């Protein structure tokens, strides 16, 4: 959590391209880190298909999450949701 906080605040403190790039790397590392740790846990669980099940569950969440949140966003986000669904 601290890594994401630093990544979000960094561009507001430093400004410029270096702060933005550092922020992107830090934020990206935290985003990648959680699934990476989950896959490692799935591999050590002893069951052969845990990683596959976790991957399917994560993928379903990536598709259904924006659809579930859409009613909470109001009408102004309608176009972006439609575009996202078109790309999916």
Phi, psi and omega per residue, in radians:
X1 nan -0.676 -3.141
X2 -1.130 -0.608 3.127
X3 -1.100 -0.728 3.113
X4 -1.178 -0.688 3.134
X5 -1.076 -0.816 3.118
X6 -1.084 -0.760 -3.125
X7 -1.081 -0.636 -3.120
X8 -1.327 -0.669 -3.063
X9 -1.410 -0.501 -3.027
X10 -0.905 -0.841 -3.128
X11 -1.111 -0.482 3.131
X12 -1.314 -0.436 -3.140
X13 -1.496 -0.770 -3.030
X14 -1.695 -0.715 -3.054
X15 1.209 2.952 3.099
X16 1.493 3.036 -3.068
X17 -1.206 -0.665 -3.110
X18 -1.107 -0.735 3.113
X19 -1.152 -0.693 3.125
X20 -1.154 -0.727 3.122
X21 -1.163 -0.769 3.105
X22 -1.083 -0.725 3.102
X23 -1.062 -0.772 3.131
X24 -1.098 -0.721 3.123
X25 -1.151 -0.786 3.135
X26 -1.113 -0.793 -3.129
X27 -1.140 -0.756 3.112
X28 -1.085 -0.661 3.123
X29 -1.116 -0.654 3.121
X30 -1.247 -0.615 3.118
X31 -1.183 -0.714 3.141
X32 -1.294 -0.568 -3.042
X33 -1.096 -0.695 -3.079
X34 -1.136 -0.911 3.092
X35 -1.099 -0.589 3.121
X36 -1.076 -0.807 3.101
X37 -1.146 -0.656 3.124
X38 -1.139 -0.714 3.103
X39 -1.140 -0.712 3.098
X40 -1.066 -0.720 3.090
X41 -1.119 -0.729 3.102
X42 -1.092 -0.645 3.122
X43 -1.180 -0.601 -3.090
X44 -1.538 0.024 -3.088
X45 -1.294 -0.316 3.120
X46 1.678 -0.293 3.090
X47 -1.671 2.463 -3.020
X48 -1.221 -0.568 -2.994
X49 -1.810 0.206 -3.130
X50 -1.088 -0.742 -3.124
X51 -1.123 -0.710 3.120
X52 -1.125 -0.757 3.120
X53 -1.119 -0.693 3.115
X54 -1.152 -0.670 3.127
X55 -1.137 -0.755 3.111
X56 -1.113 -0.779 3.123
X57 -1.066 -0.740 3.115
X58 -1.105 -0.734 -3.132
X59 -1.128 -0.739 3.113
X60 -1.090 -0.715 3.112
X61 -1.112 -0.636 3.122
X62 -1.156 -0.546 3.129
X63 -1.465 -0.806 -3.042
X64 -1.377 -0.427 -3.121
X65 -0.994 -0.946 3.122
X66 -1.100 -0.582 3.119
X67 -1.177 -0.699 -3.141
X68 -1.207 -0.568 -3.095
X69 -1.437 -0.389 -3.058
X70 -0.883 -0.805 -3.136
X71 -1.064 -0.421 -3.139
X72 -1.393 -0.286 -3.053
X73 -1.514 -0.358 -3.121
X74 1.531 -3.067 -3.048
X75 -1.266 -0.477 -3.038
X76 -1.124 -0.342 -3.124
X77 -1.728 0.133 -3.054
X78 -1.036 -0.769 -3.099
X79 -1.130 -0.711 -3.104
X80 -1.194 -0.627 3.091
X81 -1.158 -0.753 3.122
X82 -1.072 -0.709 3.113
X83 -1.127 -0.726 3.133
X84 -1.116 -0.719 3.125
X85 -1.189 -0.607 3.081
X86 -1.107 -0.692 3.138
X87 -1.240 -0.556 -3.138
X88 -1.248 nan nan
